[in-house]
C-alpha cells in the first residue's frame, strides 16, 4: 500500500487459534523488527471462558546502539542476529514502566506472540507457573502446570493462571540476558494476603 493510500480485504475466519501477522514488504525482517506485527485471535465456537485478558508481543530490535538521540537501524546486526533491544509491546520495559494490574483471585489470560524477526522466546513468569498453556496458539490442546513455554518467531501461545496471592509477577524471556536489553513485563496482583498459600 503506497503512502496516502488504503486497502482492505475480507476473509472467513475458519481456523480457531492465536496467530501472528506481520508486514511482508522488503526488507521484511527490517519491517518486522520495526514493530510491524501483531496478534489475531480467532475464538472457537462459543468463545473462551471469561478472564482478565492481556496481549503481549515480544520483538527484537537492531540499531547502531547510539547512547542518546536517534538510533539508526543496523542491517549487519540484523543479519548477525545480534539485537540491541529485546522488547515486549514495542519498547524497552514498556510493561514494566506501566505495569498490568489484576486482583487476587482473578483468572488471567495472556495472549503472547513473538514478532521476531529472529529470536525464540522462553516465556516465563517469575512468581507463578502457568496453570494452562495452549502451545503454538492451538486452542484445542492444553498443557497444565508449565513453568516456561517456548515460542518461536512468528509463533504464539495462550497461557492462563490464577492470581492466587498479592504479588508482583514478572514476565520475562528466560534467556535472561535479554532482561538487560529491555525484556520484562510486570503484572501486579492487588488484594488480601493469602497466608494459607504463601507467607
N, C-alpha and C positions, 0 to 999 in steps of 0.2 A: 504494500500500500504506500503510495507516494505521499510525501508531506502535503498536508492540507486536504487529503482525500480520506474517505472512509469506505469500508466494505463490510459485508456481513455474510454469514452463511447459517444454514439451519441443518441440524442433524437429529436423528432419532436416537435417544439415549437407550441403547439396547443391552449394555453390559454393566450391571451394578459393580461399583468399585470406586476406589480413590485413585485418581490419575494425575500425573504431572503433564502440563502443557508448556511449550516454550517456543520462542522465536525460531524460525528456520531460514533467516536471511543471512547470507555470508557477511562476515566471518561468523558462523553460527556460535562457536564457543565464546567468542568475544561478546556477542549479544546476550548469551545466557549469563555469562559472568557479570554483565552489567545489570542483571536483575530482570531480564525479560522472560519470566517464567511464573508459574502459579499452579494451584491445585484445582481440580474439578471433582466434585463428589457426585456420583450417581447412586442415589439411595435404592435399596431393594424395595420391592413392592411392600407397602405397609410402613415404610420408613424405618428409622432407627429409634430405639428407646430414648426417652428424654435424658439429657445430660448437659452439664456445663461444657460448652464446646469451644475449642481454640484451634486455629490454623497456624502452623509453623512451617516455614521453609528454610532449609539450610543451603547456603551457596558459598562458593569460593571466588575471591576477587584477586586480580593480578595487576599490580601497579608498579610504578617506578620507586615507590617507597619514600617519597618526599616527606620530610618531617612536618612541614607546615604547608598550607596553601593547597593549590590544585595538585592532585596526584594523577599523572597520565597513565593510561592503560599500557601494559608492558607485554607485548606478544611473546618475547623469549621466555618470560616467567610462565606464561600460559602454556606454552609448548613443553616446558620442562616440568609442568605440573607443580610449581612452587609458589603457592599463593601467599600474598602479603596479608590477606584477611580471610578468615573463615567466619561467616556470619549467620545469624538467624534473623529472618524478616528484614534483610536488606542492609543492615549496618552493624558495626561493632557494638555489642552489648545492648542492642535495641530492646530486647525483652528483659534485660537486667536493669536498665535505666528506667524503664516503665513496666514494672512487674505486673504479671497477670494476677487476678485476685479471685479466690474461691472461699467458700465457707466449709468448716469442718462438717463432714457428713455428705458433702457434695459428691456425686458421681461425675468424674471428669473424663472428657473425651478429647484426645488430641489427634488431629489430622496432621501428619508430619510427612513432608516430602523433601527430596534433595534435588535442587535445580542443577547443582554441579557448577561448572561443566565436568569436573574431573574427579572429585573426592567422594568416596563412600563414607557414610556416617555410621558410627556405632552409637545409636541413640539411647540415652541413659538418663535416669532421674536420680539424683543424689537425694536420699531421704525416703524413698519408697521403691517398690517394684511395680511393674505394670501388671495389674490383675489380669488383663486380657490384651493380647496382641493379635492383630489381623495382618499377617505378613504380606508384603507386596501389594497392599491395598485390596486384598481379597476379603470381601465382607462375609463370605460364606464359611470360612475356616478360621478357627480361633485357637491360639496357643495361650496357656494360662501360666501365671506366676513367672514372668520373664524379667530378668534384670536388665539386659541390654539387647537391643534388636538391630540387625544390620539392614541398612537402607542404601541401595546403590544410587549413583547419579541417574536422574530420570525416573527414580522409583519412589515408592511411598509406603507408608504403613499407617494403620489406625491403632492407637493404644487407648486403654481405659484403666482408670484406677479410682479408688475411693479415697478421698482426703480424710483419713481417719483421725488425724491429730493436727493441732495447730502447728504449723511449721513453715519453713522457707524451703520449698523444693527447688532444686537447681537442675535444670535440663542442660545436658552437655552432649557433645560428641566425645565418647570415651577414649578417643585418640587425644589424650588430654593436653598435649602441647598446643592443640588448636584453641584451647581456652585463652592462651596468651595472644592469639590472633583475633580475639573478639567473639568466640563462640560460647555463649552462655545465655540461658534464659532463666528467669526466676518466677516461680509461682508461689504466692503467699496464701496459705490457708489460715483464716481467722476464725476463732471460736474458743470454746471452753477446753481446758486441759482434759486429757483422757488418761488418767493415771493407771487404769487397768490395761491400757495398751502400751503406754510409754511414759516413763518418769525418770 
